[in-house]
Amino acid sequence: MLVCDLQGILDMEGKFPKFRLTDPAINTGKGQKRIGRTDLRMKGIRSFCRKHQCNKVCEGLGLPPLRRRSSRHKEIPRN
């Protein structure tokens, strides 16, 4: 399962600012129940992995770089 898109706003009310995230786009893998019309299953996961470029958000979430199956793909450095 891969959450590949989120919408949301930064809520500055209260003692601490927080993000309110909505409208997730989720792609499920083989053997998992499909989640909504935007779930492109493994095709969507493969597409995301091909196109994604790690950034400060990935780093802030503590996510490891995406691993590529083919040696012709180079790991994309985080900026």
VMD Tcl script that builds the backbone (N, CA, C; Angstrom):
set m [mol new atoms 237]
animate dup $m
set s [atomselect $m all]
$s set {name element resname resid chain x y z} {
  {N N MET 1 A 0.848 -1.167 0.000}
  {CA C MET 1 A 0.000 0.000 0.000}
  {C C MET 1 A 0.897 1.234 0.000}
  {N N LEU 2 A 0.519 2.215 -0.800}
  {CA C LEU 2 A 1.302 3.437 -0.928}
  {C C LEU 2 A 0.372 4.638 -0.954}
  {N N VAL 3 A 0.562 5.564 -0.022}
  {CA C VAL 3 A -0.139 6.845 -0.071}
  {C C VAL 3 A 0.711 7.743 -0.944}
  {N N CYS 4 A 0.205 8.090 -2.119}
  {CA C CYS 4 A 1.044 8.822 -3.071}
  {C C CYS 4 A 0.629 10.277 -3.256}
  {N N ASP 5 A -0.427 10.714 -2.598}
  {CA C ASP 5 A -0.825 12.119 -2.717}
  {C C ASP 5 A -1.715 12.473 -1.542}
  {N N LEU 6 A -1.498 13.651 -0.989}
  {CA C LEU 6 A -2.345 14.184 0.076}
  {C C LEU 6 A -2.600 15.659 -0.195}
  {N N GLN 7 A -3.762 16.111 0.164}
  {CA C GLN 7 A -4.091 17.531 0.135}
  {C C GLN 7 A -4.211 17.966 1.587}
  {N N GLY 8 A -4.171 19.254 1.844}
  {CA C GLY 8 A -4.360 19.695 3.212}
  {C C GLY 8 A -4.001 21.147 3.424}
  {N N ILE 9 A -4.143 21.560 4.672}
  {CA C ILE 9 A -3.836 22.936 5.056}
  {C C ILE 9 A -3.029 22.931 6.348}
  {N N LEU 10 A -2.324 24.020 6.584}
  {CA C LEU 10 A -1.612 24.217 7.841}
  {C C LEU 10 A -2.550 24.964 8.776}
  {N N ASP 11 A -2.879 24.347 9.895}
  {CA C ASP 11 A -3.788 24.917 10.887}
  {C C ASP 11 A -2.950 25.575 11.976}
  {N N MET 12 A -3.013 26.902 12.065}
  {CA C MET 12 A -2.210 27.654 13.030}
  {C C MET 12 A -2.962 27.932 14.331}
  {N N GLU 13 A -4.199 27.447 14.452}
  {CA C GLU 13 A -4.960 27.667 15.680}
  {C C GLU 13 A -4.466 26.734 16.774}
  {N N GLY 14 A -4.628 27.155 17.993}
  {CA C GLY 14 A -4.210 26.324 19.117}
  {C C GLY 14 A -2.763 26.581 19.493}
  {N N LYS 15 A -2.285 25.806 20.452}
  {CA C LYS 15 A -0.940 25.992 20.988}
  {C C LYS 15 A 0.149 25.630 19.979}
  {N N PHE 16 A -0.087 24.572 19.193}
  {CA C PHE 16 A 0.908 24.112 18.231}
  {C C PHE 16 A 0.307 24.075 16.826}
  {N N PRO 17 A 1.053 24.536 15.815}
  {CA C PRO 17 A 0.548 24.410 14.443}
  {C C PRO 17 A 0.488 22.939 14.036}
  {N N LYS 18 A -0.477 22.607 13.195}
  {CA C LYS 18 A -0.588 21.220 12.724}
  {C C LYS 18 A -1.149 21.204 11.310}
  {N N PHE 19 A -0.790 20.163 10.585}
  {CA C PHE 19 A -1.334 19.967 9.252}
  {C C PHE 19 A -2.620 19.166 9.351}
  {N N ARG 20 A -3.617 19.584 8.607}
  {CA C ARG 20 A -4.859 18.820 8.468}
  {C C ARG 20 A -4.852 18.262 7.050}
  {N N LEU 21 A -4.622 16.961 6.954}
  {CA C LEU 21 A -4.472 16.307 5.656}
  {C C LEU 21 A -5.773 15.633 5.246}
  {N N THR 22 A -6.119 15.780 3.971}
  {CA C THR 22 A -7.367 15.225 3.447}
  {C C THR 22 A -7.119 14.623 2.068}
  {N N ASP 23 A -8.106 13.971 1.551}
  {CA C ASP 23 A -8.148 13.514 0.165}
  {C C ASP 23 A -6.935 12.673 -0.249}
  {N N PRO 24 A -6.655 11.584 0.478}
  {CA C PRO 24 A -5.493 10.773 0.103}
  {C C PRO 24 A -5.725 9.995 -1.191}
  {N N ALA 25 A -4.672 9.852 -1.977}
  {CA C ALA 25 A -4.681 8.942 -3.124}
  {C C ALA 25 A -3.836 7.745 -2.702}
  {N N ILE 26 A -4.459 6.581 -2.647}
  {CA C ILE 26 A -3.804 5.374 -2.150}
  {C C ILE 26 A -3.793 4.320 -3.245}
  {N N ASN 27 A -2.635 3.709 -3.456}
  {CA C ASN 27 A -2.513 2.584 -4.381}
  {C C ASN 27 A -2.226 1.336 -3.565}
  {N N THR 28 A -2.959 0.270 -3.848}
  {CA C THR 28 A -2.785 -0.978 -3.117}
  {C C THR 28 A -2.001 -1.981 -3.948}
  {N N GLY 29 A -1.392 -2.918 -3.260}
  {CA C GLY 29 A -0.593 -3.939 -3.916}
  {C C GLY 29 A -1.380 -5.213 -4.166}
  {N N LYS 30 A -0.682 -6.184 -4.683}
  {CA C LYS 30 A -1.269 -7.482 -5.007}
  {C C LYS 30 A -1.866 -8.115 -3.752}
  {N N GLY 31 A -3.077 -8.613 -3.874}
  {CA C GLY 31 A -3.735 -9.289 -2.765}
  {C C GLY 31 A -4.433 -8.369 -1.779}
  {N N GLN 32 A -4.356 -7.057 -1.990}
  {CA C GLN 32 A -5.023 -6.117 -1.095}
  {C C GLN 32 A -6.319 -5.631 -1.737}
  {N N LYS 33 A -7.280 -5.284 -0.891}
  {CA C LYS 33 A -8.555 -4.777 -1.377}
  {C C LYS 33 A -8.354 -3.408 -2.019}
  {N N ARG 34 A -8.972 -3.188 -3.169}
  {CA C ARG 34 A -8.864 -1.907 -3.866}
  {C C ARG 34 A -9.558 -0.817 -3.057}
  {N N ILE 35 A -8.926 0.374 -3.005}
  {CA C ILE 35 A -9.450 1.490 -2.214}
  {C C ILE 35 A -9.841 2.629 -3.154}
  {N N GLY 36 A -11.067 2.680 -3.570}
  {CA C GLY 36 A -11.569 3.798 -4.359}
  {C C GLY 36 A -11.171 3.791 -5.825}
  {N N ARG 37 A -11.718 4.769 -6.552}
  {CA C ARG 37 A -11.503 4.860 -8.002}
  {C C ARG 37 A -10.105 5.315 -8.384}
  {N N THR 38 A -9.417 6.017 -7.492}
  {CA C THR 38 A -8.072 6.499 -7.826}
  {C C THR 38 A -6.990 5.458 -7.559}
  {N N ASP 39 A -7.366 4.308 -7.006}
  {CA C ASP 39 A -6.406 3.239 -6.714}
  {C C ASP 39 A -6.007 2.548 -8.018}
  {N N LEU 40 A -4.796 2.817 -8.465}
  {CA C LEU 40 A -4.292 2.223 -9.707}
  {C C LEU 40 A -3.507 0.941 -9.454}
  {N N ARG 41 A -3.550 0.472 -8.200}
  {CA C ARG 41 A -2.923 -0.790 -7.805}
  {C C ARG 41 A -1.422 -0.781 -8.103}
  {N N MET 42 A -0.844 -1.888 -8.525}
  {CA C MET 42 A 0.608 -1.981 -8.746}
  {C C MET 42 A 1.072 -1.060 -9.870}
  {N N LYS 43 A 0.229 -0.826 -10.853}
  {CA C LYS 43 A 0.584 0.103 -11.936}
  {C C LYS 43 A 0.852 1.500 -11.357}
  {N N GLY 44 A 0.020 1.936 -10.419}
  {CA C GLY 44 A 0.198 3.234 -9.778}
  {C C GLY 44 A 1.436 3.282 -8.897}
  {N N ILE 45 A 1.712 2.191 -8.187}
  {CA C ILE 45 A 2.901 2.127 -7.329}
  {C C ILE 45 A 4.166 2.191 -8.182}
  {N N ARG 46 A 4.200 1.413 -9.269}
  {CA C ARG 46 A 5.376 1.438 -10.156}
  {C C ARG 46 A 5.570 2.819 -10.776}
  {N N SER 47 A 4.481 3.452 -11.188}
  {CA C SER 47 A 4.564 4.788 -11.783}
  {C C SER 47 A 5.110 5.795 -10.771}
  {N N PHE 48 A 4.614 5.736 -9.540}
  {CA C PHE 48 A 5.093 6.637 -8.491}
  {C C PHE 48 A 6.591 6.446 -8.271}
  {N N CYS 49 A 7.026 5.203 -8.166}
  {CA C CYS 49 A 8.441 4.917 -7.902}
  {C C CYS 49 A 9.340 5.384 -9.045}
  {N N ARG 50 A 8.859 5.292 -10.273}
  {CA C ARG 50 A 9.647 5.763 -11.425}
  {C C ARG 50 A 9.789 7.283 -11.426}
  {N N LYS 51 A 8.740 7.990 -11.027}
  {CA C LYS 51 A 8.705 9.446 -11.168}
  {C C LYS 51 A 9.126 10.214 -9.917}
  {N N HIS 52 A 9.063 9.582 -8.759}
  {CA C HIS 52 A 9.300 10.286 -7.497}
  {C C HIS 52 A 10.742 10.760 -7.352}
  {N N GLN 53 A 10.901 11.962 -6.854}
  {CA C GLN 53 A 12.216 12.483 -6.490}
  {C C GLN 53 A 12.164 12.841 -5.011}
  {N N CYS 54 A 12.992 12.169 -4.227}
  {CA C CYS 54 A 13.010 12.432 -2.790}
  {C C CYS 54 A 13.357 13.896 -2.535}
  {N N ASN 55 A 12.818 14.447 -1.449}
  {CA C ASN 55 A 13.015 15.859 -1.142}
  {C C ASN 55 A 13.011 16.063 0.372}
  {N N LYS 56 A 12.879 17.304 0.799}
  {CA C LYS 56 A 12.915 17.620 2.230}
  {C C LYS 56 A 11.751 16.994 2.997}
  {N N VAL 57 A 10.624 16.809 2.339}
  {CA C VAL 57 A 9.486 16.164 3.002}
  {C C VAL 57 A 9.838 14.717 3.334}
  {N N CYS 58 A 10.413 14.011 2.379}
  {CA C CYS 58 A 10.834 12.619 2.614}
  {C C CYS 58 A 11.827 12.562 3.771}
  {N N GLU 59 A 12.784 13.469 3.735}
  {CA C GLU 59 A 13.804 13.513 4.779}
  {C C GLU 59 A 13.173 13.814 6.138}
  {N N GLY 60 A 12.259 14.787 6.176}
  {CA C GLY 60 A 11.591 15.153 7.421}
  {C C GLY 60 A 10.767 14.020 8.005}
  {N N LEU 61 A 10.235 13.164 7.139}
  {CA C LEU 61 A 9.465 12.007 7.591}
  {C C LEU 61 A 10.357 10.821 7.941}
  {N N GLY 62 A 11.660 10.961 7.682}
  {CA C GLY 62 A 12.597 9.885 7.984}
  {C C GLY 62 A 12.489 8.706 7.033}
  {N N LEU 63 A 12.026 8.960 5.810}
  {CA C LEU 63 A 11.857 7.876 4.841}
  {C C LEU 63 A 13.182 7.531 4.171}
  {N N PRO 64 A 13.438 6.256 3.946}
  {CA C PRO 64 A 14.653 5.878 3.219}
  {C C PRO 64 A 14.466 6.166 1.732}
  {N N PRO 65 A 15.565 6.341 0.985}
  {CA C PRO 65 A 15.437 6.533 -0.465}
  {C C PRO 65 A 14.765 5.318 -1.101}
  {N N LEU 66 A 14.015 5.555 -2.174}
  {CA C LEU 66 A 13.399 4.439 -2.888}
  {C C LEU 66 A 14.484 3.581 -3.509}
  {N N ARG 67 A 14.335 2.289 -3.406}
  {CA C ARG 67 A 15.295 1.375 -4.025}
  {C C ARG 67 A 14.847 1.082 -5.439}
  {N N ARG 68 A 15.781 1.065 -6.336}
  {CA C ARG 68 A 15.493 0.775 -7.739}
  {C C ARG 68 A 15.856 -0.670 -8.021}
  {N N ARG 69 A 15.050 -1.361 -8.802}
  {CA C ARG 69 A 15.336 -2.752 -9.149}
  {C C ARG 69 A 16.434 -2.865 -10.184}
  {N N SER 70 A 16.512 -1.907 -11.073}
  {CA C SER 70 A 17.467 -1.982 -12.165}
  {C C SER 70 A 18.694 -1.141 -11.852}
  {N N SER 71 A 19.865 -1.625 -12.233}
  {CA C SER 71 A 21.096 -0.877 -11.994}
  {C C SER 71 A 21.187 0.356 -12.883}
  {N N ARG 72 A 20.360 0.429 -13.918}
  {CA C ARG 72 A 20.410 1.604 -14.791}
  {C C ARG 72 A 19.775 2.826 -14.134}
  {N N HIS 73 A 19.026 2.620 -13.046}
  {CA C HIS 73 A 18.446 3.738 -12.308}
  {C C HIS 73 A 19.392 4.129 -11.189}
  {N N LYS 74 A 19.729 5.385 -11.130}
  {CA C LYS 74 A 20.590 5.872 -10.056}
  {C C LYS 74 A 19.726 6.392 -8.923}
  {N N GLU 75 A 20.225 6.243 -7.703}
  {CA C GLU 75 A 19.503 6.774 -6.558}
  {C C GLU 75 A 19.496 8.292 -6.649}
  {N N ILE 76 A 18.361 8.888 -6.396}
  {CA C ILE 76 A 18.216 10.334 -6.481}
  {C C ILE 76 A 18.600 10.933 -5.136}
  {N N PRO 77 A 19.609 11.821 -5.094}
  {CA C PRO 77 A 20.026 12.396 -3.814}
  {C C PRO 77 A 18.954 13.310 -3.242}
  {N N ARG 78 A 18.877 13.358 -1.926}
  {CA C ARG 78 A 17.946 14.269 -1.254}
  {C C ARG 78 A 18.598 15.628 -1.137}
  {N N ASN 79 A 17.844 16.670 -1.404}
  {CA C ASN 79 A 18.372 18.039 -1.291}
  {C C ASN 79 A 17.897 18.680 -0.025}
}
mol reanalyze $m
mol bondsrecalc $m
mol representation Tube
mol addrep $m
